[in-house]
Amino acid sequence: MDKEQIMQLQIIEQESNQLNQQTELIDQNLSEIQELKNSLEEIERKECEEMLVNIGKKIFVPVKITDKNFIIEVGNKNFVKKSVKETRELVIGQIEKLLVAKEQVLQRIKELEDDMNDIIKKVNDASRSHDINENCEYEDSYEKDHDNKCGKNHKH
């Protein structure tokens, strides 16, 4: 394996590691958003007057629901009022976007795996075709620059 192939494999490995981290983050976000969707569906389904709300780090506070409309930040500290149904649709849209992003990341990981396998196959093929036990086209050559012609450092 030459230096260029080693560098290519290292670059592929780095990108693959980064993409795997992105996949983990996407999965984490999907899990959190799915929990939110489930909570919204529960609120929408039943006449719930009280529920536990996670305020962070698995700390919950009981709250009384007096209005089934939600205040949603739409960016830059701008807020809008949305119904449960509208909020659930927003959440479903976020889930769909995350699933598309995850599919794109997984596709790129697959491409990188294919690239890596191609490099490894080329190295293995070159190694087999130039094995010490196989004949070399320069086998009968007594030239001093055998390695320059052959490209391999083996003896005949």
C-alpha positions as CSV (number, residue, x, y, z in Angstrom):
1,M,0.0,0.0,0.0
2,D,1.5,3.3,-1.0
3,K,1.4,6.6,0.9
4,E,-1.4,8.0,-1.3
5,Q,-3.7,5.0,-0.6
6,I,-2.9,5.3,3.1
7,M,-3.9,9.0,3.0
8,Q,-7.1,8.2,1.1
9,L,-8.1,5.6,3.6
10,Q,-7.3,8.0,6.5
11,I,-9.5,10.7,4.9
12,I,-12.3,8.2,4.3
13,E,-12.0,7.1,7.9
14,Q,-12.2,10.7,9.3
15,E,-15.2,11.5,7.2
16,S,-16.9,8.3,8.1
17,N,-16.4,9.0,11.8
18,Q,-17.8,12.5,11.4
19,L,-20.8,11.1,9.6
20,N,-21.4,8.4,12.2
21,Q,-21.4,11.2,14.9
22,Q,-24.0,13.1,12.8
23,T,-26.1,9.9,12.6
24,E,-26.0,9.6,16.3
25,L,-27.1,13.2,16.8
26,I,-29.9,12.8,14.2
27,D,-31.1,9.6,16.1
28,Q,-31.0,11.5,19.4
29,N,-33.0,14.4,17.9
30,L,-35.5,11.9,16.3
31,S,-36.0,10.2,19.7
32,E,-36.7,13.5,21.4
33,I,-39.0,14.8,18.7
34,Q,-40.8,11.4,18.7
35,E,-41.4,11.8,22.4
36,L,-42.8,15.3,21.8
37,K,-45.1,14.0,19.0
38,N,-46.4,11.3,21.4
39,S,-47.1,13.9,24.1
40,L,-48.9,16.1,21.6
41,E,-51.0,13.1,20.5
42,E,-51.9,12.4,24.1
43,I,-53.0,15.9,24.7
44,E,-55.0,15.9,21.4
45,R,-56.6,12.5,22.2
46,K,-57.9,13.0,25.6
47,E,-59.3,15.7,27.8
48,C,-56.2,16.0,29.9
49,E,-56.4,18.5,32.6
50,E,-53.0,17.9,34.1
51,M,-49.8,16.4,33.0
52,L,-46.1,16.2,34.0
53,V,-43.8,18.4,31.9
54,N,-40.1,17.7,31.7
55,I,-38.3,21.0,32.5
56,G,-34.9,19.4,31.8
57,K,-32.6,16.6,33.0
58,K,-35.5,14.3,33.9
59,I,-37.1,16.8,36.3
60,F,-40.8,17.1,35.9
61,V,-43.4,19.5,37.1
62,P,-47.2,19.0,37.2
63,V,-49.1,21.5,35.2
64,K,-52.7,22.2,34.6
65,I,-53.7,22.6,31.0
66,T,-56.0,25.5,30.6
67,D,-55.5,26.1,26.9
68,K,-54.6,23.5,24.2
69,N,-52.8,26.1,22.1
70,F,-49.1,26.2,22.1
71,I,-46.7,29.2,21.9
72,I,-44.0,28.3,19.4
73,E,-40.8,30.2,18.8
74,V,-40.3,30.6,15.0
75,G,-36.9,32.2,15.3
76,N,-35.3,35.4,16.4
77,K,-37.5,35.4,19.6
78,N,-40.6,35.6,17.5
79,F,-43.5,33.6,18.8
80,V,-46.8,32.3,17.2
81,K,-49.8,30.6,18.7
82,K,-50.5,27.1,17.2
83,S,-53.2,24.5,17.9
84,V,-52.2,21.0,18.9
85,K,-52.9,19.8,15.4
86,E,-50.8,22.5,13.8
87,T,-48.0,21.9,16.3
88,R,-48.1,18.1,15.6
89,E,-47.9,18.8,11.9
90,L,-44.8,21.0,12.5
91,V,-43.2,18.2,14.6
92,I,-44.0,15.6,11.9
93,G,-42.3,17.9,9.3
94,Q,-39.2,18.0,11.5
95,I,-39.2,14.3,11.8
96,E,-39.5,13.9,8.0
97,K,-36.6,16.4,7.5
98,L,-34.4,14.5,10.0
99,L,-35.2,11.2,8.3
100,V,-34.2,12.6,4.9
101,A,-31.0,14.0,6.5
102,K,-30.2,10.6,8.1
103,E,-30.8,8.8,4.8
104,Q,-28.4,11.2,3.0
105,V,-25.7,10.7,5.7
106,L,-26.2,6.9,5.5
107,Q,-25.9,7.0,1.7
108,R,-22.6,9.0,2.0
109,I,-21.3,6.4,4.6
110,K,-22.1,3.7,2.1
111,E,-20.3,5.5,-0.7
112,L,-17.2,5.9,1.6
113,E,-17.3,2.2,2.4
114,D,-17.5,1.4,-1.3
115,D,-14.5,3.7,-1.9
116,M,-12.5,2.1,0.9
117,N,-13.3,-1.4,-0.4
118,D,-12.2,-0.3,-3.9
119,I,-8.9,0.9,-2.5
120,I,-8.4,-2.3,-0.5
121,K,-9.3,-4.4,-3.5
122,K,-6.8,-2.5,-5.7
123,V,-4.1,-3.0,-3.1
124,N,-4.9,-6.7,-2.8
125,D,-5.1,-7.2,-6.6
126,A,-1.7,-5.4,-7.0
127,S,-0.2,-7.5,-4.3
128,R,-1.5,-10.8,-5.8
129,S,-0.5,-9.9,-9.3
130,H,3.0,-9.1,-8.1
131,D,3.5,-11.8,-5.5
132,I,7.0,-13.1,-5.0
133,N,5.8,-16.6,-6.1
134,E,4.4,-15.3,-9.3
135,N,6.3,-14.6,-12.4
136,C,7.3,-11.0,-13.0
137,E,7.7,-9.6,-16.5
138,Y,11.1,-8.5,-15.4
139,E,12.0,-11.8,-13.9
140,D,14.8,-12.6,-16.3
141,S,16.1,-9.1,-16.2
142,Y,19.4,-8.5,-14.5
143,E,19.0,-4.8,-14.8
144,K,19.9,-2.8,-11.7
145,D,16.8,-0.7,-12.1
146,H,14.4,-3.7,-11.7
147,D,12.5,-2.0,-8.9
148,N,12.0,1.1,-11.0
149,K,10.5,-0.9,-13.8
150,C,8.6,-3.4,-11.6
151,G,7.6,-1.0,-8.9
152,K,8.0,-3.7,-6.2
153,N,10.9,-4.5,-4.0
154,H,11.1,-8.3,-4.3
155,K,13.8,-10.7,-5.4
156,H,13.6,-13.2,-8.3
